[in-house]
Amino acid sequence: MKNNFAAGSKTLSALLVSASVWMSPAVLGMAPATAAAPVTGAVIGLPDFADLVDRVGPAVVNIRTTERLKLGGRGNADGQPGEEEMQEFLRRFFGGALPQPGNPGGKTVPRGRRQAPSDEPVQRGVGSGFILSADGYVMTNAHVVDGADEVFVTLTDKREFKAKVLGADARTDVAVLKIEGDKLPFLVMGDSDKIRVGEWVIAIGSPFNLENTVTAGIISAKQRDTGDYLALIQSDVAVNPGNSGGPLINMRGEVIGINSQIATLSGGSNGISFAVPIDEAIRVSEQLKKNGKVTRGRIGVQIGEVSKEVAESLGLKSAQGAEVSLVEPGGPADKAGIKAGDIILKFNGVPVNRSSDLPRLVGGTALASKATVTVWRKGQQLDLPVTVAELEADKAAKAGKGKGGKAEPEVAKANALGLKVSDLTAEQKKELGVDGGVVVDSAEGVAGRAGVQEGDVLLQLNNIEVKDVKQFNAAVAKLDAKKPSVLLVRRGDVAQFVSVRPSAK
């Protein structure tokens, strides 16, 4: 489970665990090394982070957010929140209990005590951030300030500023704030493309509202694809609720990432944390400063991963690229001639190794610019020119549903794949926007086990377009039972390759 970790304003009862003790070789029963002993390599001592923390710590800030409790017309007669509204508020922001001064256990406020009226700001959560420049630009996570009515930034010298949110981008989880100050301490940005797995890094933030807490570890992996818009930096630095938005810093004192997520089953640190690469965060921050939002490119395709079986069947050397499952009618890709079933291998000459690479490449391309998309289609590589459009929120590609009735279609017997298929009517072809294909009347055997269903439309078999029942069944009859084959299957709006192996005759 991946959790964002902006914390509610809770106090912490911490348990201290003793560290291990170094023991000499003699105590362990080992013979001492002699002068003639072979040297296996230089001994590398553990780093001392004290000077580094002294230098960078003042530029790391605590971020406190508040929200006005909105009752939506419900509540008590005196305008105060009712039981239901207060419980919902507590559940969302404090896990069911509202911490009070002098109440370290976070016990729920008893009924009859004063509750926060609807026009009074109530503390919403605590996160971290860092100062980008001496004139008061601050970077943090978008989820730290999401939904906040007021944001306050506190420095290590206890100065507090009310901050203005210049913009936030949920896709990258980056937000930029502005505080009114000058000659403020600030951090130097590093190059996240040059980081190395195994190098030491530190995180500074406010876990559980414990300001300026320093934790250390190493970079565990680069380009960790978590299914989000960005590939993230993985480290084993201890990161907990409240560290959100704080910097991940290398031994040169440079910011290489923004701590954003943790992988956890308990809600606390399990040694797997993720940071937004600073290179991408800076690109996003420049747009947020200028426009208050981020504009990204799109070409209008829905994509998926290319499996090893599909790559082998299509004649690709390796499982790479992005499989096009849906093309938005009238969109940039449609106008460029990109089709469902194409494998996008490159965008503007840059290889697409995984499907998640494509949205990042397209998103970073200037709007209205011309780009070249390299696709793999029917065993050939094609370069198609496409004009990049602007990504719109929740833009969904739509296509025909194929609802036309069957007008005396030719029905075939079940073939070696376990499929009974019939020809598409002219009306169905027009609605689907295809020239050929067959519709599945029943799917049993290997095709059924692979997930093919009644009503699916089959468009390709091993790079060959399916024209009609006769041609499809003839092609199936010639398949090698020892080799996997792939069907391009369209279901509703989406097309996807499905790997099957014919039954032995």
N, C-alpha and C positions, 0 to 999 in steps of 0.2 A: 504494500500500500504506500503511495506517495502522498505526503502531506505538506501543504504550505504551513509555515509555522510562525505567523505573527501571533504573539501571546496576548491573552487577557491580562489585566493588571492584578496578578496574584503574587503573594509572597511565597517563598520557597523554604521548606524545611529540608536541608540537605544532609545526607549521610556521607561521612568521609571514610574512604577505604584506604588502608595502609598500602604502601608501595612495597615491591619486592626488594630483597637485600642482596647486594653483590657478595659472592663468596670466592675466596682465593682458590687456586688450583689445588693447593695442599689440603684444604678442608674437604674438597670434593674427591680426594684420593687420586688426583692426577699428578703425573710427574712434571716438575717445572721444566720450561723450555730451556734448551741449551743454546750456546752460540752457534752450534752446527745445525740447528734446526732449520728446515727450509722456510723461506719467506713466501707466503702465498699472496701477499698484497698489502698495500698501505692500510693502516687502521684509521677509520674515519670516526671522529668523535661526534657526539651529539651537538647540535647547534645551541647557542645561547640566544634567546629571542629578546632579552631585556633591552638592549640598545635599540633594536628595531621597534619594539613597542613604544619606547619613549619618544621615538621620532614620529611614528604614524598615529599613535593613539589619540592625540588631541583633535584630529580631523574626523574621527568617527563619532556619530551622534546618536542619541536616543530619540525615537519618534513616538510621540503619544498622540492618539487620535480620540476624538469625542464624537458622539452622535446624539441628536435630539430624539427622544423617544416619541415615536409617532403612533397615536392610538387609533387612528382611523375612525373617530367618532364614537368608539366604545370606551368603557371605563366606568368609574364611579361617578356619582352625581356631583361631587366636588371637583371633577375634572382630573383627578388623579388616576393612574393606571389601575385597571382591575386585575384580579388574580390571574386571569388567563393571559392578558397582555404582558404582565410582569414576568410570568413563568416563561413565556416565549422569549422575552428579552434576555432573561438569565440563561436560558438554554443556548441561545445563539452566541452570546459573547462571553459567558463566564462558566459554561458547563453546568449550570443549574444553581450556582450560588454567587451572590454578590459580595465580593470582599469589601470589608470596611476597615478604616483605621483602627488598630488595636485588635483586629480580628484575624490573626494569622491563619486560622484554620479555614477561613473562607466560608463560615457558616451562613446559612440563609437568614436574611433579616426577618425576625418574627412579625407576624401580622399585628397591626396596631401601631408599629413604628412608622416613622416618616418615610415615605417612598418618594422617588424622584418625580416631580411634576413634569407634565409633558413639555413645558417650555424650558426645562433646565438641561444643559448638556450633561451627558453621562459618559464616563470614560469607556471607550470601546475596545481599545487594545493597545499593545506596545510592540514596536518593531525597532529596526535599526536603519542606519543610513550612513552616508559619508559625503563630505564636502568636496565638490568638484573644482571650485575656484574661489579665490579670495573675496569675490564680490557676492557670494552667498548662494550659488547654485548647489543643490543637494540631490543626490541620487538615492533611490530606494526601490523596493518592489512595488508593483502596481497593486498587489493584493493587500499591502500594508495600509494603503490610503483609500482603498475601494469602499465607497459608502460612507466615508467620514464627512461630517459637517465642518469640523475644525481639526487642524493638524498643528502640533507644537513640536519644535525641534530644540533639544537641550544639548549643550556642549559639555565637555568634561569639566570646564571651569564653572559650571552651573548656570551659565547664561541661557535663558530660554527665549525663543523667538516664535511668534506665530507665523506659520508658513503658508504660502500660496501654492496650490497644486497647479503647475503649468500644463501638465498633461500626463496621461498614463496609458500604457499599451499592454492590454491583457495578453496578447499573443506571446510577447517576450517577457512579460512580468516586470516591466521597467517603468518607473515613474520619476519625474523631475519636479522638484520643489524649489521655491525661491524664498530666501529669508533676507531681511534688510540688515545688512552688515557689511563691513569692509575690513580688509586686512585679516580675514579669517584664515585659520589653518586649513590646508587642503592637501589632498593626496595626488600622487603622480600615477597616471594610467600606464599600464604595461601592455604587452602584446600577447594576447591569449593564443595566438597561432604558434607561438614559440615555446609554449610550456612543455614540460617533459614529464612523463609518468615516473613517479618516484621522487620528484623534487619536493622539498619542504615548503609548506605554506601555513599561514595562520589565519584565523578568523577572529574578528573583534565585533562584539555586538552586545545586545541586552537580553540574553536568555532569561526567561522568567522575571524580566524587569531588573535583572542584576546588571547595571550599567557597566560598560567597558570591560566585559569579561573576555579574556583572551584564551583561545584554544588552538592547538597545533596538530598537524598531521602531514600527510603526503598526498599528492595527486594520485588517485587510484586509476583513473581512465580519462582519456580525452574523447570528445565527440560521442558522448553517451547518448544514444537515441532513446528518449523516454516516451516517444509518441506525441510529443508536443511540437510546436513550430520550430524550436531550436534544438540542436544537439548541445548537451550540457557538459560541464566539467564535473567529474565525480571525484570526491576526496573522502578521506576517513577522518577529517576534522570533526570534532564533536560539535554538532549544531542542534539547537533545541528551539522550542517556541520562544519567539522574541528576537532570534538571530536574523529573521527575514530582513533583507535589504542591506545587511552589513557587508563589508568587503571581504573578499578572499585575497590575501596579500602574499606575494613571493618574498624571498629573502633579500631582495634589493629594495623592498619597501614599495613595490608597485602593485596596483590593483589589477588582478587578472580576472576577477569574476565577482558577481553579486550573489551571495548565498540566498537560495530561493526555495529549495525543496529538500525533504528528507525521505528516505525509504524506511518505514518503520511499521512494526506490528503493535507497538506499545504506546506510540505517540511521542516517545522520546528518542534520543540518539541511539542508533544501532551501528554507527560507524559507516553509514552510507549517506552522504549528503551531495547535493547538486547545486552548481552555481551557473548563472548566466554568463557566458563569455563576455569579457569587457569590450572587445572589439565591436560586437553586435550591439551591446548596450549603449556605447557611445554613438553609433550611427543612429540608433533610435532616439537618443537624448537630443541630438541636434535637430531632428524633426519636431520633437515635442517642444523644444525651446522656441522654434520658429513658428510652428503652426498649431501647437496644442494637440496634434494628432499625428498618426503615421499613415502614409499612403503606400500601398504595395501594389505590385503588378499581379496580373492573373492572365491565364490563357483559356480558361474554361474547360478543364478536364477533371474527371475523377479518376484517381489512380490507386494502384495497389502494388504489393511486392511481387517480384518475379521469383518463383520457386525454382529449385534445381531441376525438378522434373520438367517444368514448362520450358526452361532455358534449353535443356537437352533436346526436347522434342522440336523446338523451333529453330534449332541449329545455332544457338548462341554459345559462345565459348565458356561463359560463366553466368551464374545467376545474378545479373546486374540490371540496372535500369528501372523504369517505372511502367507498369502495365496499365494501359488506358482502358478503363472499364466503362467510361461514359464520357461523351462529348456533348457539351452544351450547344443546342441548336442555335445557329446564328452567332455563336461566340467566336473569339479569335482563333481557337484551334480548329473549329468547324470550317471557318473561312480559309484557313491554311491547308485544309485537306487532311488533317489528322483524324483517324478513325478509331473506333473501339476495337481493341485487339492489337493495336500498335504497341510496341515497346519503345519508350523514349530512352535513348542511350546517352544523348548529350543535349545541353542547352547552351547555345552560343559557344560551342566548342569545349565546354566544361563537362567532363564525364558525370553522369548520374549513376553513382554506384548503388544507392538505395533510393527507394521511392521518396523518402523524406527529404532527399537532397533537392528535388525539383521545386517544391514550394519556396524554399529558401532562395534558390537561384532566380526564379521568376519574380519573387517578392522584392528582391533587391534591384530589379531592372527598372530603368526610367520608364514612366508611362508614355505611351504612344510611340515608343522606340521599336525599331525592327530587330527581330531576333531570329536565329536559325535553330530549328528543332530537328535533331537527328533521330530518326525512328527506324526500327527494324520491322519490316513487313514482308511476309511471305518469302523469307530467306534473303531479302535484300535490304541494304541500308539506304535510306532516303533522307535528303536535306530539304526541309520545308520551311519557308519564310512565314513568320507570324508577327503580328502587331500586338504588343503588350497593352492590355487594358487595365483599368483600376480595379483592385479587389474590393468588392462590396460585401458588407456584413451579411452573412447567411445567404450568400448567392448560391442558388441550387440549380444545377443543370437538369433540364427536363426533356423527355423524349416521349414518343408515342408508347402507349401501353399494349398495343397489339390486340385490341378487343374485337376486331372484325370476325364475323362468323366464317365457318368453313363451308365453301361451296363445292361440294363433291370432290374433296381432296383425294389424292391417291394414297391409300393406306398400305404400308409395308408390314411384313412379318418382322418379329423381333430378330435383330441382327446379332453379330458376335459381341456387341457391347451391351446387349440386353435392352435395346431401344426399339420401340415402335414409333415411327414418325410419319408425318403427312406433310404435303406441300402447303406452303402459305398461299392464301388467296391474294389477288391483286390488291384488294382493299387493305389487307394486313400489311403487305409490303409497303404500300404508300404510307400507312400510319406509322410504321416502324422506320421508314426511311431507308429501306434496304432493297437490293435488286434480287436477292435470292435467300436461301435458308429453308429450314424445315422446322416444324413444330413438333414437340414431343407429345405423343399420345399416351405412352406409358414408359416407365423406366424401371428396369429390373437388373439383376445381375451386376456386373462390374460398374456400369453407369449409375445404377441406382445407389450402389454403395459409395460411389464417388460424390453423390449429392445431386445428380441430375434429377429433375422432377417433371411431372406432367405439366404442360403449358410452357416449358422453357423453349426458347428458339435457338437452334444450332446454326451458327454463322460460318464457322471454319472447322476444319479437321486437319491438324498438322500443316498449317500455313496455306492450305488449299480452301478457297471459298466453297461453301456448300450451295449448290444451285437448286437441287430438287431431290426428291426421295430416291430416284433411280441412281443418280450420280453419287449420293451419299452412301447408300448401301453397297454400291460397287467398291467405293473407296474403303469402307469398313472391312469388306471381305478380303482385301489385299493387305490388311495390317499384319505386322509381325507380332505374334503373341508374346515374344520374348522382350519386346521393347515397349516402353510406355508411350502413349500418344496423348495429344491434348485437343480438347474441344473448346471452341470459343462459344460460351453459353450466355445467352441474353435472357434475363429474368426481369420483367418490368422495364425499368429505365437503365439497368446496370448490366454490363457485359463483363464476363470473367473467364479466364482460362481454367479448365478443369482437367487434371491428369487422370487418364484411364489406361488400363491394359486389357486388350481383348482376350476373351476366353480361348483356351487352346482348342483346336479342332480335333 
